[in-house]
């Protein structure tokens, strides 16, 4: 188990950096003449999705891979893409045993990689720390099986459950330690999405600004039904790509945004706005596997109502709205989120963890049944 845990740690390091491919970790473990086990190669799928983790680990192990065991968080691929199949590379390297976290539900793999290994006489064991492996690959699994990315909703609330004031203005609800944690969250997602209202009020950058991690910033996505947002905003001043998603019927309005460098994504919708499911399908079609939502209350509640949010991160300040922003007018409440933060597992979400960053309390909630659904997707059909 310890070697698979190490492979999972390797995979987590590159979350947000490998899309449209999954972040995978792999170890090559060799046995010496005395029976001692040694890691002779390790690797993670590299940025942009190539090379794959197994290829990196094999290259580092060299001749020590012959007769060794490979630990890999996701079933080795079996199809020819820009590189030969990893299953064949493991066979050619003389690997004797492969320990797999979960199967790959991609129709080009879906048990074929494991079948190739077994046909070559390699012992294969599956389901090693399967729940953890499925969570690491959740974005990939959901994209290929449900045509949507894994969705994380992040919201900040005051002690009395407010998220903003009635007077539009930027309000810093949480402290510096929590904001640093949010920057790390951004680095582990392929894209971060916000709404037109948040852009107009806060003019955010939505980048990862931790020291030495600027190159891990995600794609920024603005949801703007009529493509009416100004191109004179901080996101267009440089940094990672900006995509603007809105109703296809209004895409003729997007000329100025496109000229400013935005990628325009037209989506069909109803009632004058794109539906959440349609937005997620469109982003999955662009290769996004992990989406973080940082938005105002209206968009946040729309995502919750869709039933398509997989994890919620609620950052709660110990201060009331009046203490934080005495001049911002009456606060606006999000009772649904406040109730979720205080619940012990009622409803559609269960609490995963609660911890502190500085003076703030962060609660992570996960959709009930998510892991079971991911594991079901990973079973060969």
PLY file of the C-alpha trace (Angstrom):
ply
format ascii 1.0
element vertex 381
property float x
property float y
property float z
element edge 380
property int vertex1
property int vertex2
end_header
0.00 0.00 0.00
2.83 2.42 0.78
4.05 2.39 -2.81
0.58 3.16 -4.16
0.26 5.98 -1.63
3.51 7.37 -2.99
2.21 7.06 -6.56
-0.95 8.94 -5.54
1.15 11.73 -4.05
3.03 12.02 -7.34
-0.25 12.23 -9.27
-1.67 14.93 -6.98
1.35 17.15 -7.58
0.36 17.66 -11.20
-3.40 18.05 -10.80
-4.47 20.94 -12.99
-1.43 20.66 -15.26
-2.07 17.61 -17.47
-5.48 18.26 -19.05
-7.06 16.94 -21.18
-5.19 13.87 -19.90
-5.49 12.62 -16.32
-2.82 13.25 -13.70
-1.26 9.83 -13.05
1.54 8.70 -10.76
3.73 5.63 -11.19
6.57 3.85 -9.34
8.92 1.06 -10.44
9.85 -1.07 -7.43
12.70 -3.58 -7.70
13.82 -6.32 -5.32
17.47 -6.86 -4.48
19.24 -10.17 -3.79
18.33 -9.96 -0.10
14.64 -9.40 -0.76
14.74 -5.68 -0.05
12.43 -3.44 -2.07
13.76 -0.28 -3.70
12.13 2.43 -5.80
14.20 2.49 -8.97
11.96 4.76 -11.03
9.16 7.20 -10.40
7.16 9.56 -12.53
4.00 11.57 -12.98
2.21 12.50 -16.17
3.91 15.72 -17.19
2.43 19.07 -18.13
0.20 18.99 -21.15
-0.38 15.27 -20.66
2.84 13.86 -22.15
4.86 11.84 -21.47
2.72 9.53 -19.37
3.70 8.58 -15.83
4.67 4.99 -16.69
7.00 6.14 -19.47
8.74 8.61 -17.15
9.15 5.97 -14.43
10.45 3.34 -16.87
12.98 5.74 -18.35
14.31 6.49 -14.88
14.44 2.82 -13.87
16.26 1.71 -17.02
17.39 -1.92 -16.85
16.23 -2.13 -13.24
12.66 -2.31 -14.57
13.20 -5.90 -15.73
11.45 -8.21 -13.27
10.21 -5.26 -11.21
6.73 -4.22 -10.07
5.00 -1.15 -11.45
2.54 0.74 -9.26
0.26 3.04 -11.25
-2.79 5.01 -10.14
-4.76 4.52 -13.38
-4.87 1.61 -15.84
-2.04 1.90 -18.41
-3.24 3.14 -21.79
-3.65 0.66 -24.64
-4.06 2.94 -27.65
-1.64 4.69 -29.96
-1.76 8.46 -29.64
1.20 10.79 -29.83
3.13 8.04 -28.03
2.94 4.20 -28.05
0.70 2.51 -25.45
2.05 2.44 -21.90
0.85 -1.16 -21.54
3.20 -2.15 -24.36
6.04 -0.14 -22.84
5.65 -2.05 -19.57
5.69 -5.34 -21.49
8.77 -4.37 -23.47
10.60 -3.28 -20.30
10.17 -6.72 -18.75
7.94 -5.67 -15.86
6.72 -8.77 -13.99
3.81 -7.35 -11.98
1.54 -4.28 -12.24
-0.49 -2.89 -9.35
-3.32 -0.63 -10.58
-5.40 1.86 -8.63
-8.48 1.97 -10.86
-9.38 1.04 -14.41
-9.51 3.72 -17.09
-13.10 4.25 -18.34
-11.90 5.80 -21.60
-13.39 3.62 -24.35
-9.93 3.34 -25.95
-8.66 1.63 -22.79
-11.47 0.31 -20.52
-9.82 -2.97 -19.55
-7.77 -3.36 -22.74
-4.58 -2.17 -21.08
-4.96 -4.70 -18.28
-5.83 -7.37 -20.85
-2.65 -6.67 -22.82
-0.53 -7.01 -19.69
-2.12 -10.29 -18.64
-1.86 -11.70 -22.16
1.89 -11.04 -21.96
2.13 -13.08 -18.75
2.34 -10.11 -16.38
0.57 -10.43 -13.04
-1.96 -7.60 -12.62
-3.76 -6.61 -9.44
-6.42 -3.91 -9.52
-8.34 -1.86 -6.98
-5.28 -0.86 -4.93
-6.42 2.11 -2.80
-9.20 2.39 -5.36
-11.24 5.12 -3.65
-8.22 7.43 -3.41
-7.16 6.63 -6.97
-10.67 7.34 -8.27
-10.70 10.75 -6.56
-7.34 11.69 -8.08
-8.68 10.76 -11.54
-12.20 12.06 -10.91
-12.00 14.80 -13.53
-10.90 12.37 -16.22
-13.51 9.80 -15.22
-16.37 12.31 -15.24
-15.25 13.86 -18.52
-15.18 10.58 -20.44
-18.27 9.07 -18.83
-20.55 12.05 -18.01
-19.20 14.64 -20.46
-18.44 17.17 -17.74
-15.51 18.13 -15.51
-15.16 17.55 -11.78
-16.60 20.70 -10.17
-15.37 22.39 -6.99
-17.42 25.32 -5.66
-15.55 27.70 -3.38
-17.41 30.33 -1.36
-16.41 32.64 1.49
-18.93 33.48 4.21
-18.92 35.77 7.22
-19.72 34.45 10.69
-23.37 35.43 10.16
-23.60 33.71 6.75
-23.13 36.68 4.42
-21.12 36.61 1.19
-21.35 40.22 -0.03
-22.99 43.56 0.61
-25.95 45.20 -1.06
-23.64 47.95 -2.30
-21.41 46.50 -5.05
-17.82 46.64 -3.82
-14.93 44.25 -3.28
-14.91 42.86 0.26
-12.15 40.66 1.67
-14.05 38.26 3.91
-11.19 35.88 4.71
-7.60 36.40 5.78
-4.29 36.04 3.98
-3.79 32.40 4.99
-7.11 31.39 3.45
-6.40 33.38 0.31
-3.10 31.50 -0.05
-5.00 28.22 0.25
-7.39 29.37 -2.49
-4.44 30.17 -4.75
-3.23 26.60 -4.24
-6.71 25.35 -5.12
-6.55 27.28 -8.39
-3.23 25.65 -9.24
-4.84 22.19 -8.88
-7.69 22.90 -11.30
-7.58 23.16 -15.07
-9.89 26.18 -15.13
-11.54 28.62 -12.73
-14.96 30.04 -13.59
-16.65 33.20 -12.42
-19.61 35.29 -13.49
-19.94 38.68 -15.13
-21.19 40.24 -11.89
-18.10 39.21 -9.94
-15.84 40.54 -12.69
-17.63 43.88 -12.75
-17.58 44.21 -8.95
-14.17 42.79 -8.00
-12.17 42.82 -11.27
-10.27 39.68 -10.12
-7.20 38.13 -11.71
-8.06 34.54 -10.67
-4.44 33.45 -10.97
-2.16 31.51 -8.65
0.12 34.11 -7.12
2.02 31.94 -4.67
5.81 32.38 -4.94
7.21 30.34 -7.82
3.81 29.04 -8.92
2.58 31.66 -11.38
2.99 29.17 -14.25
0.45 26.88 -12.59
-2.42 29.34 -12.98
-5.57 27.90 -14.56
-7.53 28.99 -17.59
-9.92 31.78 -16.52
-13.54 31.37 -17.67
-16.09 34.20 -17.49
-19.75 33.25 -17.76
-21.44 36.16 -19.52
-24.72 35.37 -21.27
-24.63 38.31 -23.71
-20.84 38.78 -24.02
-21.30 42.27 -22.60
-18.33 42.38 -20.24
-15.77 45.10 -20.91
-12.42 44.06 -22.34
-10.79 46.61 -20.01
-10.42 44.21 -17.07
-7.49 42.78 -15.13
-7.73 39.35 -16.75
-6.85 40.79 -20.15
-3.70 42.45 -18.79
-1.75 39.22 -19.17
-1.46 35.78 -17.70
-3.15 32.50 -18.59
-5.87 32.27 -21.24
-9.28 33.89 -20.80
-12.38 32.16 -22.14
-15.78 33.85 -22.23
-18.80 31.57 -22.33
-22.25 32.85 -23.22
-25.30 32.26 -25.32
-24.46 31.31 -28.88
-27.28 33.58 -30.06
-25.35 36.60 -28.75
-21.89 35.63 -29.99
-21.98 38.47 -32.52
-21.42 40.78 -29.53
-18.09 39.15 -28.72
-15.88 40.91 -31.25
-14.17 43.23 -28.77
-13.55 40.38 -26.32
-12.09 38.22 -29.05
-9.87 41.10 -30.15
-8.63 41.39 -26.56
-7.52 37.76 -26.68
-10.53 35.89 -25.30
-11.62 32.53 -26.59
-15.35 32.69 -27.24
-17.52 29.70 -26.33
-21.12 29.83 -27.52
-23.64 27.70 -25.61
-27.30 27.02 -26.21
-29.53 28.02 -23.32
-32.97 28.79 -22.02
-34.56 31.73 -20.19
-31.87 34.09 -21.46
-28.85 32.32 -19.97
-26.78 29.19 -20.54
-27.73 26.21 -18.40
-25.09 24.89 -15.99
-25.11 21.46 -17.63
-24.52 23.05 -21.03
-21.63 25.11 -19.69
-19.99 22.01 -18.24
-20.48 20.04 -21.47
-18.84 22.82 -23.44
-15.85 23.00 -21.09
-15.44 19.22 -21.16
-15.45 19.46 -24.95
-12.52 21.88 -24.68
-10.58 19.34 -22.58
-11.28 20.71 -19.09
-11.34 17.93 -16.48
-11.28 19.94 -13.22
-13.24 23.16 -12.80
-13.16 25.49 -9.81
-16.06 27.92 -9.44
-15.35 31.24 -7.69
-18.46 33.32 -8.12
-21.14 35.38 -6.44
-24.16 34.04 -4.64
-26.51 33.83 -7.62
-24.14 31.76 -9.76
-23.02 29.72 -6.77
-26.60 28.79 -5.96
-27.27 27.99 -9.63
-24.40 25.50 -9.58
-25.69 23.96 -6.35
-29.21 23.71 -7.76
-27.86 21.90 -10.83
-26.75 18.94 -8.71
-23.44 18.93 -10.59
-21.12 20.24 -7.87
-18.82 17.50 -6.60
-17.00 19.30 -3.80
-17.72 22.49 -1.88
-15.09 24.46 0.00
-16.62 26.97 2.42
-14.25 29.45 4.05
-15.88 30.95 7.15
-14.59 34.11 8.80
-14.98 34.48 12.59
-16.17 38.05 12.02
-19.66 39.22 11.14
-20.39 41.18 7.99
-20.81 44.40 9.95
-17.39 43.90 11.53
-15.71 43.24 8.17
-17.43 45.91 6.05
-19.31 48.44 8.17
-19.76 50.77 5.18
-20.95 48.20 2.65
-24.62 48.26 3.57
-26.71 45.27 4.54
-25.13 41.90 3.82
-26.46 39.32 1.38
-26.95 35.86 2.81
-26.42 32.38 1.43
-28.49 30.30 3.85
-28.10 27.11 1.82
-24.31 27.22 2.06
-24.34 28.32 5.68
-26.53 25.35 6.53
-24.22 23.00 4.64
-21.19 24.30 6.53
-22.89 23.61 9.84
-24.46 20.26 8.96
-23.02 16.90 9.99
-23.99 15.10 6.80
-27.63 15.84 6.10
-28.74 16.40 2.54
-26.82 15.75 -0.66
-23.33 16.43 0.75
-21.18 14.96 3.49
-18.44 16.69 5.41
-14.96 15.47 4.48
-12.87 17.72 6.71
-12.81 20.91 8.73
-9.60 22.81 9.42
-8.33 26.31 10.03
-6.23 28.74 8.05
-5.32 31.66 10.24
-8.50 32.82 11.98
-10.80 31.28 9.34
-12.47 27.87 9.38
-12.60 25.89 6.14
-15.08 23.08 5.57
-14.83 20.64 2.67
-18.02 18.86 1.61
-18.32 16.10 -0.98
-21.35 14.94 -2.92
-22.71 11.77 -1.37
-22.17 8.71 -3.50
-19.46 10.37 -5.59
-16.76 7.77 -4.92
-19.14 4.88 -5.55
-20.20 6.46 -8.85
-16.58 6.98 -9.90
-15.68 3.38 -9.09
-18.70 2.12 -11.02
-17.54 4.11 -14.06
-14.14 2.44 -13.80
-15.47 -1.10 -14.16
-14.96 -2.56 -17.65
-18.28 -2.88 -19.49
0 1
1 2
2 3
3 4
4 5
5 6
6 7
7 8
8 9
9 10
10 11
11 12
12 13
13 14
14 15
15 16
16 17
17 18
18 19
19 20
20 21
21 22
22 23
23 24
24 25
25 26
26 27
27 28
28 29
29 30
30 31
31 32
32 33
33 34
34 35
35 36
36 37
37 38
38 39
39 40
40 41
41 42
42 43
43 44
44 45
45 46
46 47
47 48
48 49
49 50
50 51
51 52
52 53
53 54
54 55
55 56
56 57
57 58
58 59
59 60
60 61
61 62
62 63
63 64
64 65
65 66
66 67
67 68
68 69
69 70
70 71
71 72
72 73
73 74
74 75
75 76
76 77
77 78
78 79
79 80
80 81
81 82
82 83
83 84
84 85
85 86
86 87
87 88
88 89
89 90
90 91
91 92
92 93
93 94
94 95
95 96
96 97
97 98
98 99
99 100
100 101
101 102
102 103
103 104
104 105
105 106
106 107
107 108
108 109
109 110
110 111
111 112
112 113
113 114
114 115
115 116
116 117
117 118
118 119
119 120
120 121
121 122
122 123
123 124
124 125
125 126
126 127
127 128
128 129
129 130
130 131
131 132
132 133
133 134
134 135
135 136
136 137
137 138
138 139
139 140
140 141
141 142
142 143
143 144
144 145
145 146
146 147
147 148
148 149
149 150
150 151
151 152
152 153
153 154
154 155
155 156
156 157
157 158
158 159
159 160
160 161
161 162
162 163
163 164
164 165
165 166
166 167
167 168
168 169
169 170
170 171
171 172
172 173
173 174
174 175
175 176
176 177
177 178
178 179
179 180
180 181
181 182
182 183
183 184
184 185
185 186
186 187
187 188
188 189
189 190
190 191
191 192
192 193
193 194
194 195
195 196
196 197
197 198
198 199
199 200
200 201
201 202
202 203
203 204
204 205
205 206
206 207
207 208
208 209
209 210
210 211
211 212
212 213
213 214
214 215
215 216
216 217
217 218
218 219
219 220
220 221
221 222
222 223
223 224
224 225
225 226
226 227
227 228
228 229
229 230
230 231
231 232
232 233
233 234
234 235
235 236
236 237
237 238
238 239
239 240
240 241
241 242
242 243
243 244
244 245
245 246
246 247
247 248
248 249
249 250
250 251
251 252
252 253
253 254
254 255
255 256
256 257
257 258
258 259
259 260
260 261
261 262
262 263
263 264
264 265
265 266
266 267
267 268
268 269
269 270
270 271
271 272
272 273
273 274
274 275
275 276
276 277
277 278
278 279
279 280
280 281
281 282
282 283
283 284
284 285
285 286
286 287
287 288
288 289
289 290
290 291
291 292
292 293
293 294
294 295
295 296
296 297
297 298
298 299
299 300
300 301
301 302
302 303
303 304
304 305
305 306
306 307
307 308
308 309
309 310
310 311
311 312
312 313
313 314
314 315
315 316
316 317
317 318
318 319
319 320
320 321
321 322
322 323
323 324
324 325
325 326
326 327
327 328
328 329
329 330
330 331
331 332
332 333
333 334
334 335
335 336
336 337
337 338
338 339
339 340
340 341
341 342
342 343
343 344
344 345
345 346
346 347
347 348
348 349
349 350
350 351
351 352
352 353
353 354
354 355
355 356
356 357
357 358
358 359
359 360
360 361
361 362
362 363
363 364
364 365
365 366
366 367
367 368
368 369
369 370
370 371
371 372
372 373
373 374
374 375
375 376
376 377
377 378
378 379
379 380
